[in-house]
Amino acid sequence: MSGLTGRACLLVCALLATHPTPSHAQAIRGRLMDSSSDAGIAGALVTLLDTTGSPIVQGVSGPTGRFLLRAPHPGAFTLRVLRIGFAPWNTEVSLTAGQTSERTLVLADVRVVLPEVNVEGQPLCGSRAREDSLSAVLWEQASTALSLTNEAVNSRRFRFYTVLQDRTVDSLGRQVRDMAPGDVSNLITQWPVRSPPPDSLLVNGFVMNLEDVVDGPSWYGPDAEYLLSAPFFADHCFALVPPGAGQPADWVGLSFAPGLRSPHADIRGVLWIDRAHAELRRLDFTYTRLPSWAHGRDAFGRLVFAPVPGGGWIVQRWLLRVPVPEVDYGTRRARFLEYRESGGYVSQVLTADGREVVSFPP
């Protein structure tokens, strides 16, 4: 479930009580409630932000809406609640040393209405995209799903039965050989496509050893942490896009492309969101630079997202397709030979102790 390497290789607040904990740790314990039904809100991402707006600890509300966040130090914080289909909700929190603050948070049941897009918008770069109301609304919903997916990865709340697929295809998409015929493995949850380390990304971009004809390039894709990072937003331009051929009519896209300053192999793509539910459905991306021997070919990836009952979001299906060279080792020249496709899908999601949460069709 990693990137390809070698040759082919994201209302009202009532203070109930406070009391110190014996360990002198400070925390906020609470429950999220729906104002229209008095039911607990499950599956919301609850984050504690410091005074600079940076997240310091986060978690997901449980089946009855309960959550617990332990702060690493006392101080003033912002408590942010993110849930799919709703605007972010914030409240201020102050914690003294050893204090546990208990709160019931009643959230208004007001859904986000996403715009219908019929014509592609003008690209807006960096901070200008955040200032555009329509782009900002789409990004809020996409980033909420990415944040929930990332939390599921980092918390290891789930285990997956995953079918891994690896094959080569010719230029017409016909299968040449099957290198991993439906291998099934029980894996701790992880993001299926790797981003390069930050220092490598600055030097090499998303393709390492781009022109290496002996060992071949190493291809990387975007993970949730990269897509949620400040550099991603600062270095890319964003635009609203209507659904294209073969996509549901009720989808709306937020495209991204590298700015003019990017000298390396980068990625451009579209985050597709279902307007009816404000849910992130798919991420399509392509590489902006290919090796010279792959001129006129393509290289792309796709991540398909799905909700998990009771709270959670996962990458349910993925694919990465890249060109493979045929090398004349005498002249050290290469030409395009075929494509390698690496991907897979989650067939079943389990809790950490092995109880089934949901299964997906092949």
Beta strands, then each sheet from edge to edge (+ up, - down):
strand 1: 12-20
strand 2: 26-34
strand 3: 45-49
strand 4: 55-60
strand 5: 66-71
strand 6: 75-82
strand 7: 89-95
strand 8: 99-107
strand 9: 124-125
strand 10: 158-169
strand 11: 175-188
strand 12: 207-208
strand 13: 218-219
strand 14: 236-241
strand 15: 251-258
strand 16: 267-274
strand 17: 279-287
strand 18: 300-307
strand 19: 313-328
strand 20: 333-351
strand 21: 356-359
sheet 1: 1+ 8- 2- 5+
sheet 2: 4+ 3- 6+ 7-
sheet 3: 9+ 14- 15+ 16- 17+ 18- 19+ 20- 10+ 11-
sheet 4: 9+ 14- 15+ 16- 17+ 18- 19+ 20- 21+
sheet 5: 12+ 13-
end
